[in-house]
Amino acid sequence: MPAKMNTEYGGINIDENVIATIAGISAMESYGIVGMASKNAADGLFKLLKWDNLSKGIVVKTEGSNIDVELHVILEYGVRISVVAKNIVDRVKFNLEDLTGIKINNINVHVEGIRVGK
């Protein structure tokens, strides 16, 4: 269901894939994140997504003009998880609200793995 916003000139619908892409690019700008994670349902393993598939690691739920975002991420070994997660939330919230003009209710960060080395 797309996010909806009404203006004096009419309505604006923003597709969930657009919101997920903005959230993915915003999250990747944060220090300590390696990438987004996609869960393989067959064996329960998470795989690292490339830049062109960032939105697959993000779940967007919209109700009218309210948006909830869940990010599944993989972080670099040695970073403080709580600090990186807070930075991701702050950056994603700022960019989404700035670019779409819609208020974000919740942003949840699920750390699905840690990458050790290259």
Secondary structure, DSSP 4 states (H G I P E B T S, - for coil): --EEEEETTEEEEE-HHHHHHHHHHHHHTSTTEEEEEEE-TTT--EEEPPGGGGGGGEEEEEETTEEEEEEEEEEETTS-HHHHHHHHHHHHHHHHHHHH---EEEEEEEEEEEE---
